[in-house]
């Protein structure tokens, strides 16, 4: 009995969060029958909105302080090695996930049998693939250290119609000329990639400054620990936030049964891809590279998994991800607090699986068949686009539109996806989370020998034994 009470006490947050998720679905399906008004839905979703706002308030200072603190403790040789290994892992897993999605899509053809009744009423300009690369580079090197906290660079192709009146011999003719104007502007959203670049430069400069950089280092190290303490307090509101978010998203889905019947094949194949990623691809990759038990590690990631499932944002679950990596896998803080934020910015395995399958789905609906060349192009576009994916809910839909236009596939069927987006966004985000955690573990495995000891990063009440494990 004492053992059971101890287990409940240690896993109370997880139990409450699970109960909140179950109640959220029950409440959401229940209130749908009453056809709640927009005001009612606003108040039902308000606790979840406040929960997200509280967490997002602390995410930016956490990423900035953790990145600066971690980078400043890495000498140039080890910093380069950590960056290289983590980047190779991110590119590899993004590419493998895209390949998994394309293979499943070609095998199943999820859009066959669905006819889109939607008409494209917008006259939009095609988004060029080169714009994606240009924006990626622009965001890597921001022009304003304050502006990067709430805006990022985005290239827009706008269609402008100019009307001219031309006089002829017999009449006056009015002609309309369609022009495309490309502009480089700003869009709301944290430029996480620019923040990481800036923090890396600051951290490396602190490392080079020796004694002069110690006061700055102590400030950011202390700030990181303080922010995590605040987030620990806030995380206890997770069960209420989960209940509110899931109830609202479930209640607002229109024509639930009809849309699920039409999109059931897509939902099924995306879910299959996510299961393959979480239970086969990533565990095998972790075991082959590190010889560690991936399923034991997965148990310690359950808390982070639940937070991500509820909020659809892996950045919100950074504290839980760091805890699992550092406490269970004994990953050095200098590596975990550098690699996890970097992976959050550049890695999106679950989104890659969804986008490739959704692109094939849209092509099927539009009557477009995919050959080998199209499949390869789709894999490359998706893998690269994942490194510029905005860190916000449903951002994969925006990226999907860009990829469809690059492949000359009509985007009419995109609206169909919103009927099941509330579910697909959640499950693909959990796969993104898994890739972030595994990236930290694999990077530490290959870089641990090149890391020197650092008394600043070790807990004063703990030391490392000769095997590298923390002992109190």
C-alpha positions as a Markdown table, in Angstrom:
| # | Residue | x | y | z |
|---|---|---|---|---|
| 1 | Unk | 0.0 | 0.0 | 0.0 |
| 2 | Unk | 2.8 | 2.3 | 0.9 |
| 3 | Unk | 4.4 | 1.6 | -2.5 |
| 4 | Unk | 1.2 | 2.4 | -4.3 |
| 5 | Unk | 0.9 | 5.7 | -2.4 |
| 6 | Unk | 4.5 | 6.5 | -3.2 |
| 7 | Unk | 3.9 | 5.8 | -6.9 |
| 8 | Unk | 0.8 | 8.0 | -6.9 |
| 9 | Unk | 2.6 | 10.8 | -5.2 |
| 10 | Unk | 5.5 | 10.6 | -7.7 |
| 11 | Unk | 3.2 | 10.5 | -10.7 |
| 12 | Unk | 0.4 | 12.7 | -9.5 |
| 13 | Unk | 0.8 | 15.3 | -12.2 |
| 14 | Unk | 0.8 | 12.6 | -14.9 |
| 15 | Unk | -2.4 | 11.0 | -13.4 |
| 16 | Unk | -4.2 | 14.3 | -13.2 |
| 17 | Unk | -3.1 | 15.3 | -16.8 |
| 18 | Unk | -4.4 | 12.0 | -18.1 |
| 19 | Unk | -7.7 | 12.5 | -16.3 |
| 20 | Unk | -7.9 | 16.0 | -17.7 |
| 21 | Unk | -7.4 | 14.7 | -21.3 |
| 22 | Unk | -10.1 | 12.1 | -20.9 |
| 23 | Unk | -12.5 | 14.6 | -19.3 |
| 24 | Unk | -11.6 | 17.1 | -22.1 |
| 25 | Unk | -12.8 | 14.7 | -24.8 |
| 26 | Unk | -15.9 | 13.8 | -22.8 |
| 27 | Unk | -16.8 | 17.4 | -22.2 |
| 28 | Unk | -16.1 | 18.4 | -25.8 |
| 29 | Unk | -18.3 | 15.7 | -27.3 |
| 30 | Unk | -20.9 | 16.4 | -24.7 |
| 31 | Unk | -21.3 | 20.1 | -25.3 |
| 32 | Unk | -21.2 | 19.7 | -29.1 |
| 33 | Unk | -24.7 | 18.3 | -28.8 |
| 34 | Unk | -25.9 | 21.5 | -27.2 |
| 35 | Unk | -24.5 | 23.6 | -30.0 |
| 36 | Unk | -22.7 | 26.1 | -27.7 |
| 37 | Unk | -22.4 | 29.7 | -28.7 |
| 38 | Unk | -19.1 | 31.4 | -29.5 |
| 39 | Unk | -19.2 | 33.1 | -26.1 |
| 40 | Unk | -19.7 | 29.8 | -24.3 |
| 41 | Unk | -16.7 | 28.3 | -26.2 |
| 42 | Unk | -14.6 | 31.3 | -25.3 |
| 43 | Unk | -15.1 | 30.8 | -21.6 |
| 44 | Unk | -14.7 | 27.0 | -21.9 |
| 45 | Unk | -11.4 | 27.5 | -23.7 |
| 46 | Unk | -10.2 | 30.4 | -21.5 |
| 47 | Unk | -8.4 | 28.3 | -18.9 |
| 48 | Unk | -6.5 | 26.6 | -21.7 |
| 49 | Unk | -5.6 | 29.9 | -23.3 |
| 50 | Unk | -4.3 | 31.3 | -20.0 |
| 51 | Unk | -2.3 | 28.1 | -19.5 |
| 52 | Unk | -0.6 | 28.5 | -22.9 |
| 53 | Unk | 0.0 | 32.2 | -22.2 |
| 54 | Unk | 1.7 | 31.5 | -18.9 |
| 55 | Unk | 4.0 | 28.9 | -20.4 |
| 56 | Unk | 4.8 | 31.0 | -23.5 |
| 57 | Unk | 5.7 | 33.8 | -21.2 |
| 58 | Unk | 8.7 | 31.8 | -19.9 |
| 59 | Unk | 9.7 | 29.9 | -23.0 |
| 60 | Unk | 11.8 | 32.7 | -24.7 |
| 61 | Unk | 13.9 | 33.5 | -21.6 |
| 62 | Unk | 14.4 | 29.8 | -20.9 |
| 63 | Unk | 15.7 | 29.2 | -24.5 |
| 64 | Unk | 17.9 | 32.3 | -24.4 |
| 65 | Unk | 19.4 | 31.7 | -21.0 |
| 66 | Unk | 19.9 | 27.9 | -21.6 |
| 67 | Unk | 21.6 | 28.4 | -24.9 |
| 68 | Unk | 23.9 | 31.1 | -23.7 |
| 69 | Unk | 24.8 | 29.2 | -20.6 |
| 70 | Unk | 25.4 | 25.9 | -22.4 |
| 71 | Unk | 27.4 | 27.4 | -25.3 |
| 72 | Unk | 29.6 | 29.4 | -23.0 |
| 73 | Unk | 30.8 | 26.2 | -21.3 |
| 74 | Unk | 31.8 | 24.5 | -24.5 |
| 75 | Unk | 35.3 | 25.0 | -25.9 |
| 76 | Unk | 35.3 | 25.7 | -29.6 |
| 77 | Unk | 36.4 | 22.2 | -30.5 |
| 78 | Unk | 33.6 | 20.5 | -28.5 |
| 79 | Unk | 31.0 | 23.1 | -29.5 |
| 80 | Unk | 31.7 | 22.4 | -33.2 |
| 81 | Unk | 31.5 | 18.7 | -32.6 |
| 82 | Unk | 28.2 | 19.0 | -30.7 |
| 83 | Unk | 26.7 | 21.3 | -33.4 |
| 84 | Unk | 27.8 | 19.0 | -36.2 |
| 85 | Unk | 26.5 | 15.8 | -34.6 |
| 86 | Unk | 23.2 | 17.3 | -33.7 |
| 87 | Unk | 22.7 | 18.9 | -37.1 |
| 88 | Unk | 23.5 | 15.6 | -38.9 |
| 89 | Unk | 21.0 | 13.8 | -36.6 |
| 90 | Unk | 18.3 | 16.5 | -37.3 |
| 91 | Unk | 18.8 | 16.4 | -41.1 |
| 92 | Unk | 18.9 | 12.6 | -41.1 |
| 93 | Unk | 15.7 | 12.1 | -39.1 |
| 94 | Unk | 13.8 | 14.8 | -41.0 |
| 95 | Unk | 14.7 | 13.1 | -44.2 |
| 96 | Unk | 13.9 | 9.6 | -43.0 |
| 97 | Unk | 10.5 | 10.8 | -41.7 |
| 98 | Unk | 9.8 | 12.3 | -45.1 |
| 99 | Unk | 10.7 | 9.1 | -46.8 |
| 100 | Unk | 8.4 | 7.1 | -44.4 |
| 101 | Unk | 5.5 | 9.5 | -45.2 |
| 102 | Unk | 6.0 | 9.2 | -49.0 |
| 103 | Unk | 6.3 | 5.4 | -49.0 |
| 104 | Unk | 3.0 | 5.1 | -46.9 |
| 105 | Unk | 1.3 | 7.7 | -49.1 |
| 106 | Unk | 2.2 | 5.9 | -52.4 |
| 107 | Unk | 1.2 | 2.6 | -51.0 |
| 108 | Unk | -2.2 | 3.7 | -49.5 |
| 109 | Unk | -3.1 | 6.7 | -51.8 |
| 110 | Unk | -5.2 | 8.2 | -49.0 |
| 111 | Unk | -7.1 | 10.7 | -51.2 |
| 112 | Unk | -8.5 | 8.3 | -53.7 |
| 113 | Unk | -12.3 | 8.2 | -53.7 |
| 114 | Unk | -12.6 | 11.7 | -52.2 |
| 115 | Unk | -13.9 | 14.4 | -54.5 |
| 116 | Unk | -13.3 | 18.0 | -53.5 |
| 117 | Unk | -16.3 | 20.3 | -53.9 |
| 118 | Unk | -14.3 | 23.3 | -52.9 |
| 119 | Unk | -13.4 | 26.0 | -55.4 |
| 120 | Unk | -10.3 | 28.1 | -55.2 |
| 121 | Unk | -11.6 | 31.6 | -55.1 |
| 122 | Unk | -8.3 | 33.3 | -54.4 |
| 123 | Unk | -5.9 | 34.4 | -57.0 |
| 124 | Unk | -2.5 | 33.8 | -55.3 |
| 125 | Unk | 1.0 | 33.8 | -56.5 |
| 126 | Unk | 3.0 | 30.6 | -56.4 |
| 127 | Unk | 5.6 | 30.5 | -53.7 |
| 128 | Unk | 9.1 | 29.7 | -55.0 |
| 129 | Unk | 11.3 | 27.2 | -53.3 |
| 130 | Unk | 14.2 | 29.6 | -53.4 |
| 131 | Unk | 12.2 | 31.9 | -51.1 |
| 132 | Unk | 12.2 | 29.2 | -48.4 |
| 133 | Unk | 16.0 | 29.0 | -48.4 |
| 134 | Unk | 16.4 | 32.8 | -48.5 |
| 135 | Unk | 14.1 | 33.3 | -45.5 |
| 136 | Unk | 15.9 | 30.5 | -43.7 |
| 137 | Unk | 19.2 | 32.4 | -44.1 |
| 138 | Unk | 17.6 | 35.8 | -43.2 |
| 139 | Unk | 16.1 | 34.4 | -40.0 |
| 140 | Unk | 19.4 | 32.7 | -39.1 |
| 141 | Unk | 21.0 | 36.2 | -39.0 |
| 142 | Unk | 18.4 | 38.6 | -37.6 |
| 143 | Unk | 18.8 | 42.4 | -38.0 |
| 144 | Unk | 17.3 | 43.3 | -34.6 |
| 145 | Unk | 18.0 | 41.5 | -31.3 |
| 146 | Unk | 14.7 | 42.7 | -29.8 |
| 147 | Unk | 12.6 | 42.2 | -32.8 |
| 148 | Unk | 13.5 | 38.5 | -33.1 |
| 149 | Unk | 11.5 | 37.8 | -29.9 |
| 150 | Unk | 8.2 | 38.5 | -31.6 |
| 151 | Unk | 8.7 | 38.7 | -35.4 |
| 152 | Unk | 10.5 | 36.7 | -38.2 |
| 153 | Unk | 11.3 | 37.4 | -41.8 |
| 154 | Unk | 8.9 | 36.1 | -44.5 |
| 155 | Unk | 8.8 | 36.6 | -48.2 |
| 156 | Unk | 5.4 | 37.2 | -49.7 |
| 157 | Unk | 4.3 | 37.0 | -53.3 |
| 158 | Unk | 1.4 | 39.4 | -53.8 |
| 159 | Unk | -0.8 | 39.5 | -56.8 |
| 160 | Unk | -1.6 | 43.1 | -58.0 |
| 161 | Unk | -4.1 | 43.8 | -60.8 |
| 162 | Unk | -3.6 | 47.0 | -62.8 |
| 163 | Unk | -6.4 | 48.3 | -65.0 |
| 164 | Unk | -5.7 | 50.2 | -68.1 |
| 165 | Unk | -8.1 | 52.0 | -70.5 |
| 166 | Unk | -7.1 | 51.7 | -74.2 |
| 167 | Unk | -8.9 | 53.7 | -76.9 |
| 168 | Unk | -9.5 | 51.9 | -80.2 |
| 169 | Unk | -11.0 | 53.0 | -83.4 |
| 170 | Unk | -14.5 | 51.8 | -82.7 |
| 171 | Unk | -14.5 | 51.6 | -78.8 |
| 172 | Unk | -12.8 | 51.9 | -75.5 |
| 173 | Unk | -11.2 | 48.7 | -74.2 |
| 174 | Unk | -10.5 | 48.1 | -70.5 |
| 175 | Unk | -7.6 | 45.8 | -69.9 |
| 176 | Unk | -6.5 | 44.2 | -66.6 |
| 177 | Unk | -2.9 | 43.2 | -66.2 |
| 178 | Unk | -1.9 | 40.7 | -63.5 |
| 179 | Unk | 1.5 | 41.5 | -61.8 |
| 180 | Unk | 3.3 | 39.6 | -59.1 |
| 181 | Unk | 5.2 | 41.6 | -56.5 |
| 182 | Unk | 7.7 | 39.9 | -54.2 |
| 183 | Unk | 8.2 | 41.6 | -50.9 |
| 184 | Unk | 10.4 | 40.7 | -47.9 |
| 185 | Unk | 8.6 | 41.6 | -44.7 |
| 186 | Unk | 7.9 | 40.5 | -41.2 |
| 187 | Unk | 5.3 | 38.1 | -39.8 |
| 188 | Unk | 4.3 | 37.6 | -36.2 |
| 189 | Unk | 6.0 | 34.8 | -34.4 |
| 190 | Unk | 9.3 | 34.3 | -32.5 |
| 191 | Unk | 12.3 | 33.9 | -34.6 |
| 192 | Unk | 13.7 | 30.9 | -32.7 |
| 193 | Unk | 16.4 | 30.2 | -35.2 |
| 194 | Unk | 17.7 | 33.8 | -35.0 |
| 195 | Unk | 17.5 | 33.6 | -31.3 |
| 196 | Unk | 19.6 | 30.5 | -31.2 |
| 197 | Unk | 22.2 | 32.0 | -33.6 |
| 198 | Unk | 22.4 | 35.2 | -31.4 |
| 199 | Unk | 22.7 | 33.2 | -28.2 |
| 200 | Unk | 25.4 | 31.0 | -29.6 |
| 201 | Unk | 27.4 | 34.0 | -30.6 |
| 202 | Unk | 27.0 | 35.5 | -27.1 |
| 203 | Unk | 27.9 | 32.2 | -25.4 |
| 204 | Unk | 31.0 | 31.8 | -27.5 |
| 205 | Unk | 32.0 | 35.4 | -26.8 |
| 206 | Unk | 31.6 | 34.8 | -23.0 |
| 207 | Unk | 33.8 | 31.7 | -23.3 |
| 208 | Unk | 36.5 | 33.8 | -25.1 |
| 209 | Unk | 36.2 | 36.7 | -22.6 |
| 210 | Unk | 37.5 | 34.4 | -19.7 |
| 211 | Unk | 37.2 | 36.3 | -16.4 |
| 212 | Unk | 35.4 | 39.3 | -17.9 |
| 213 | Unk | 32.5 | 37.0 | -19.0 |
| 214 | Unk | 32.0 | 35.3 | -15.6 |
| 215 | Unk | 29.5 | 37.8 | -14.2 |
| 216 | Unk | 27.4 | 37.5 | -17.4 |
| 217 | Unk | 27.7 | 33.7 | -17.3 |
| 218 | Unk | 26.5 | 33.6 | -13.7 |
| 219 | Unk | 23.5 | 35.7 | -14.5 |
| 220 | Unk | 22.3 | 33.6 | -17.4 |
| 221 | Unk | 23.0 | 30.3 | -15.5 |
| 222 | Unk | 21.0 | 31.6 | -12.5 |
| 223 | Unk | 18.3 | 32.9 | -14.8 |
| 224 | Unk | 17.9 | 29.4 | -16.5 |
| 225 | Unk | 17.5 | 27.7 | -13.1 |
| 226 | Unk | 15.0 | 30.3 | -11.9 |
| 227 | Unk | 12.9 | 30.1 | -15.0 |
| 228 | Unk | 12.7 | 26.3 | -14.7 |
| 229 | Unk | 11.5 | 26.7 | -11.1 |
| 230 | Unk | 8.7 | 29.1 | -12.2 |
| 231 | Unk | 7.8 | 26.6 | -15.0 |
| 232 | Unk | 7.6 | 23.8 | -12.4 |
| 233 | Unk | 5.0 | 25.9 | -10.5 |
| 234 | Unk | 3.1 | 26.6 | -13.6 |
| 235 | Unk | 3.1 | 23.0 | -14.8 |
| 236 | Unk | 0.7 | 22.0 | -12.1 |
| 237 | Unk | -2.0 | 23.9 | -14.0 |
| 238 | Unk | -1.5 | 21.4 | -16.8 |
| 239 | Unk | -4.6 | 19.2 | -16.0 |
| 240 | Unk | -7.0 | 22.1 | -16.2 |
| 241 | Unk | -5.3 | 23.5 | -19.3 |
| 242 | Unk | -5.5 | 20.1 | -21.0 |
| 243 | Unk | -9.2 | 19.7 | -20.2 |
| 244 | Unk | -10.0 | 23.2 | -21.5 |
| 245 | Unk | -7.9 | 22.9 | -24.7 |
| 246 | Unk | -9.2 | 19.5 | -25.8 |
| 247 | Unk | -12.8 | 20.2 | -24.9 |
| 248 | Unk | -12.8 | 23.4 | -26.9 |
| 249 | Unk | -11.1 | 21.9 | -30.0 |
| 250 | Unk | -13.4 | 18.9 | -29.9 |
| 251 | Unk | -16.5 | 21.0 | -29.5 |
| 252 | Unk | -15.7 | 23.3 | -32.5 |
| 253 | Unk | -15.2 | 20.5 | -35.1 |
| 254 | Unk | -18.1 | 20.7 | -37.6 |
| 255 | Unk | -19.7 | 17.7 | -39.3 |
| 256 | Unk | -17.6 | 15.3 | -37.2 |
| 257 | Unk | -19.0 | 12.0 | -38.4 |
| 258 | Unk | -19.2 | 13.0 | -42.1 |
| 259 | Unk | -15.7 | 14.4 | -42.2 |
| 260 | Unk | -14.2 | 11.5 | -40.3 |
| 261 | Unk | -15.7 | 9.1 | -42.7 |
| 262 | Unk | -14.3 | 11.0 | -45.7 |
| 263 | Unk | -10.9 | 11.5 | -44.2 |
| 264 | Unk | -10.7 | 8.3 | -42.2 |
| 265 | Unk | -8.1 | 6.8 | -44.5 |
| 266 | Unk | -5.8 | 9.9 | -44.2 |
| 267 | Unk | -6.1 | 9.9 | -40.4 |
| 268 | Unk | -5.4 | 6.2 | -40.3 |
| 269 | Unk | -2.3 | 6.4 | -42.4 |
| 270 | Unk | -0.9 | 9.4 | -40.6 |
| 271 | Unk | -1.5 | 7.7 | -37.3 |
| 272 | Unk | 0.3 | 4.6 | -38.7 |
| 273 | Unk | 3.3 | 6.7 | -39.8 |
| 274 | Unk | 3.5 | 8.4 | -36.3 |
| 275 | Unk | 3.3 | 4.9 | -34.6 |
| 276 | Unk | 6.1 | 3.7 | -36.9 |
| 277 | Unk | 8.2 | 6.7 | -36.0 |
| 278 | Unk | 7.7 | 6.5 | -32.3 |
| 279 | Unk | 7.8 | 2.8 | -31.7 |
| 280 | Unk | 10.1 | 1.5 | -34.5 |
| 281 | Unk | 12.2 | 4.2 | -36.3 |
| 282 | Unk | 13.4 | 6.3 | -33.4 |
| 283 | Unk | 13.9 | 3.4 | -30.9 |
| 284 | Unk | 15.9 | 1.5 | -33.5 |
| 285 | Unk | 18.0 | 4.6 | -34.3 |
| 286 | Unk | 18.6 | 5.2 | -30.6 |
| 287 | Unk | 19.6 | 1.6 | -29.9 |
| 288 | Unk | 21.8 | 1.3 | -32.9 |
| 289 | Unk | 23.8 | 4.5 | -32.2 |
| 290 | Unk | 23.9 | 4.4 | -28.3 |
| 291 | Unk | 23.0 | 0.8 | -27.3 |
| 292 | Unk | 20.6 | 2.3 | -24.8 |
| 293 | Unk | 17.1 | 1.0 | -24.0 |
| 294 | Unk | 14.8 | 3.3 | -26.0 |
| 295 | Unk | 11.5 | 2.1 | -24.4 |
| 296 | Unk | 12.8 | 2.7 | -20.9 |
| 297 | Unk | 13.6 | 6.3 | -22.0 |
| 298 | Unk | 10.2 | 6.6 | -23.5 |
| 299 | Unk | 8.6 | 6.0 | -20.1 |
| 300 | Unk | 10.4 | 9.0 | -18.7 |
| 301 | Unk | 9.2 | 11.1 | -21.6 |
| 302 | Unk | 5.5 | 10.5 | -20.8 |
| 303 | Unk | 5.1 | 13.8 | -19.0 |
| 304 | Unk | 6.6 | 15.8 | -21.8 |
| 305 | Unk | 4.5 | 13.7 | -24.2 |
| 306 | Unk | 1.3 | 14.6 | -22.5 |
| 307 | Unk | 2.1 | 18.3 | -22.3 |
| 308 | Unk | 2.9 | 18.4 | -26.0 |
| 309 | Unk | -0.2 | 16.4 | -26.9 |
| 310 | Unk | -2.3 | 19.0 | -25.1 |
| 311 | Unk | -0.6 | 22.2 | -26.3 |
| 312 | Unk | 0.7 | 21.0 | -29.7 |
| 313 | Unk | 3.9 | 22.9 | -29.0 |
| 314 | Unk | 7.1 | 21.1 | -28.2 |
| 315 | Unk | 8.7 | 24.3 | -26.9 |
| 316 | Unk | 6.3 | 24.3 | -24.0 |
| 317 | Unk | 7.6 | 20.8 | -22.9 |
| 318 | Unk | 11.3 | 21.8 | -22.9 |
| 319 | Unk | 11.6 | 21.6 | -19.1 |
| 320 | Unk | 10.1 | 18.1 | -19.0 |
| 321 | Unk | 12.3 | 17.1 | -22.0 |
| 322 | Unk | 15.4 | 18.4 | -20.2 |
| 323 | Unk | 14.5 | 16.6 | -17.0 |
| 324 | Unk | 14.1 | 13.2 | -18.8 |
| 325 | Unk | 17.4 | 13.6 | -20.7 |
| 326 | Unk | 19.4 | 14.8 | -17.7 |
| 327 | Unk | 18.0 | 12.6 | -15.0 |
| 328 | Unk | 17.3 | 9.4 | -16.8 |
| 329 | Unk | 19.9 | 9.4 | -19.6 |
| 330 | Unk | 22.5 | 11.4 | -17.6 |
| 331 | Unk | 23.0 | 13.8 | -20.5 |
| 332 | Unk | 25.4 | 16.6 | -19.6 |
| 333 | Unk | 23.5 | 19.9 | -19.2 |
| 334 | Unk | 25.9 | 21.6 | -21.5 |
| 335 | Unk | 24.7 | 19.3 | -24.3 |
| 336 | Unk | 21.0 | 19.0 | -23.4 |
| 337 | Unk | 20.4 | 22.7 | -23.0 |
| 338 | Unk | 22.1 | 23.5 | -26.3 |
| 339 | Unk | 20.7 | 20.6 | -28.4 |
| 340 | Unk | 17.1 | 20.5 | -27.3 |
| 341 | Unk | 16.3 | 24.2 | -28.2 |
| 342 | Unk | 18.3 | 23.7 | -31.4 |
| 343 | Unk | 16.2 | 20.6 | -32.2 |
| 344 | Unk | 13.0 | 22.4 | -31.3 |
| 345 | Unk | 13.9 | 25.0 | -34.0 |
| 346 | Unk | 15.1 | 22.7 | -36.7 |
| 347 | Unk | 13.6 | 19.2 | -36.2 |
| 348 | Unk | 10.0 | 18.2 | -36.9 |
| 349 | Unk | 9.8 | 14.5 | -37.7 |
| 350 | Unk | 6.1 | 14.1 | -37.1 |
| 351 | Unk | 5.3 | 17.2 | -39.2 |
| 352 | Unk | 7.4 | 15.8 | -42.0 |
| 353 | Unk | 5.3 | 12.6 | -42.0 |
| 354 | Unk | 2.0 | 14.5 | -42.0 |
| 355 | Unk | 3.0 | 17.0 | -44.7 |
| 356 | Unk | 4.2 | 14.3 | -47.2 |
| 357 | Unk | 1.0 | 12.3 | -46.6 |
| 358 | Unk | -1.2 | 15.4 | -46.8 |
| 359 | Unk | 0.5 | 16.5 | -50.0 |
| 360 | Unk | -0.1 | 13.1 | -51.6 |
| 361 | Unk | -3.7 | 13.2 | -50.3 |
| 362 | Unk | -4.2 | 16.6 | -51.9 |
| 363 | Unk | -2.7 | 15.3 | -55.1 |
| 364 | Unk | -5.1 | 12.3 | -55.1 |
| 365 | Unk | -8.1 | 14.6 | -54.6 |
| 366 | Unk | -6.9 | 16.8 | -57.5 |
| 367 | Unk | -6.3 | 13.8 | -59.7 |
| 368 | Unk | -2.5 | 14.2 | -59.7 |
| 369 | Unk | -0.5 | 11.0 | -59.6 |
| 370 | Unk | 3.0 | 10.9 | -58.1 |
| 371 | Unk | 5.9 | 9.3 | -60.0 |
| 372 | Unk | 9.4 | 8.6 | -58.6 |
| 373 | Unk | 10.7 | 12.1 | -59.5 |
| 374 | Unk | 7.7 | 13.8 | -57.8 |
| 375 | Unk | 8.3 | 11.6 | -54.7 |
| 376 | Unk | 11.9 | 12.6 | -54.5 |
| 377 | Unk | 11.2 | 16.3 | -54.9 |
| 378 | Unk | 8.5 | 16.0 | -52.2 |
| 379 | Unk | 10.9 | 14.4 | -49.8 |
| 380 | Unk | 13.6 | 17.1 | -50.4 |
| 381 | Unk | 11.1 | 20.0 | -50.1 |
| 382 | Unk | 9.6 | 18.6 | -46.9 |
| 383 | Unk | 13.0 | 17.8 | -45.2 |
| 384 | Unk | 14.3 | 21.3 | -46.0 |
| 385 | Unk | 11.0 | 23.1 | -45.1 |
| 386 | Unk | 11.0 | 21.4 | -41.6 |
| 387 | Unk | 14.1 | 23.5 | -40.7 |
| 388 | Unk | 12.0 | 26.7 | -41.3 |
| 389 | Unk | 8.7 | 25.5 | -39.7 |
| 390 | Unk | 7.2 | 28.2 | -37.5 |
| 391 | Unk | 6.9 | 27.2 | -33.8 |
| 392 | Unk | 3.2 | 27.5 | -33.5 |
| 393 | Unk | 0.1 | 25.2 | -33.7 |
| 394 | Unk | -1.0 | 24.1 | -37.1 |
| 395 | Unk | 2.0 | 25.7 | -38.8 |
| 396 | Unk | 2.3 | 22.5 | -40.9 |
| 397 | Unk | -0.8 | 23.6 | -42.8 |
| 398 | Unk | 1.0 | 26.8 | -43.9 |
| 399 | Unk | 4.1 | 24.8 | -45.0 |
| 400 | Unk | 1.9 | 22.3 | -46.8 |
| 401 | Unk | 0.4 | 25.1 | -48.9 |
| 402 | Unk | 3.9 | 26.2 | -49.9 |
| 403 | Unk | 4.9 | 22.7 | -50.9 |
| 404 | Unk | 1.7 | 22.1 | -52.9 |
| 405 | Unk | 2.2 | 25.3 | -54.9 |
| 406 | Unk | 5.9 | 24.3 | -55.5 |
| 407 | Unk | 4.6 | 21.0 | -56.9 |
| 408 | Unk | 1.8 | 22.7 | -58.9 |
| 409 | Unk | -0.9 | 20.9 | -57.0 |
| 410 | Unk | -4.1 | 22.8 | -56.3 |
| 411 | Unk | -4.6 | 23.6 | -52.6 |
| 412 | Unk | -8.4 | 23.3 | -52.7 |
| 413 | Unk | -8.5 | 20.3 | -50.4 |
| 414 | Unk | -6.5 | 22.0 | -47.6 |
| 415 | Unk | -9.8 | 23.1 | -46.1 |
| 416 | Unk | -10.8 | 19.4 | -45.6 |
| 417 | Unk | -7.8 | 18.9 | -43.3 |
| 418 | Unk | -9.0 | 21.3 | -40.8 |
| 419 | Unk | -11.8 | 18.9 | -39.8 |
| 420 | Unk | -9.2 | 16.6 | -38.3 |
| 421 | Unk | -6.4 | 19.0 | -37.6 |
| 422 | Unk | -7.2 | 19.1 | -33.9 |
| 423 | Unk | -6.1 | 15.4 | -33.7 |
| 424 | Unk | -3.4 | 15.2 | -36.3 |
| 425 | Unk | -1.6 | 18.3 | -35.0 |
| 426 | Unk | -1.4 | 16.7 | -31.5 |
| 427 | Unk | 0.0 | 13.3 | -32.6 |
| 428 | Unk | 2.5 | 14.7 | -35.0 |
| 429 | Unk | 3.8 | 17.2 | -32.3 |
| 430 | Unk | 4.5 | 14.2 | -30.0 |
| 431 | Unk | 6.7 | 12.7 | -32.6 |
| 432 | Unk | 8.5 | 16.0 | -32.9 |
| 433 | Unk | 9.1 | 15.9 | -29.2 |
| 434 | Unk | 10.6 | 12.4 | -29.3 |
| 435 | Unk | 13.1 | 13.5 | -32.0 |
| 436 | Unk | 14.2 | 16.4 | -29.8 |
| 437 | Unk | 14.9 | 14.2 | -26.8 |
| 438 | Unk | 16.7 | 11.5 | -28.9 |
| 439 | Unk | 18.8 | 14.1 | -30.6 |
| 440 | Unk | 20.2 | 15.2 | -27.2 |
| 441 | Unk | 21.0 | 11.6 | -26.1 |
| 442 | Unk | 22.6 | 10.6 | -29.4 |
| 443 | Unk | 24.7 | 13.9 | -29.5 |
| 444 | Unk | 25.9 | 13.4 | -26.0 |
| 445 | Unk | 26.9 | 9.8 | -26.7 |
| 446 | Unk | 29.2 | 10.8 | -29.6 |
| 447 | Unk | 30.5 | 14.0 | -27.9 |
| 448 | Unk | 30.8 | 13.0 | -24.2 |
| 449 | Unk | 34.5 | 12.2 | -24.4 |
| 450 | Unk | 35.3 | 15.6 | -25.9 |
| 451 | Unk | 33.6 | 17.5 | -23.1 |
| 452 | Unk | 35.7 | 18.8 | -20.2 |
| 453 | Unk | 34.6 | 19.0 | -16.6 |
| 454 | Unk | 32.9 | 22.2 | -15.5 |
| 455 | Unk | 32.3 | 22.9 | -11.9 |
| 456 | Unk | 29.9 | 25.7 | -12.7 |
| 457 | Unk | 27.4 | 23.4 | -14.3 |
| 458 | Unk | 27.5 | 20.7 | -11.7 |
| 459 | Unk | 25.0 | 20.8 | -8.8 |
| 460 | Unk | 26.9 | 21.8 | -5.6 |
| 461 | Unk | 25.2 | 19.0 | -3.7 |
| 462 | Unk | 26.2 | 16.3 | -6.2 |
| 463 | Unk | 29.3 | 15.0 | -7.9 |
| 464 | Unk | 29.9 | 12.6 | -10.8 |
| 465 | Unk | 31.4 | 9.2 | -10.1 |
| 466 | Unk | 33.9 | 7.6 | -12.4 |
| 467 | Unk | 31.2 | 6.1 | -14.5 |
| 468 | Unk | 29.7 | 9.5 | -15.2 |
| 469 | Unk | 26.6 | 9.0 | -13.1 |
| 470 | Unk | 25.4 | 11.7 | -10.7 |
| 471 | Unk | 25.5 | 10.7 | -7.1 |
| 472 | Unk | 24.3 | 12.7 | -4.1 |
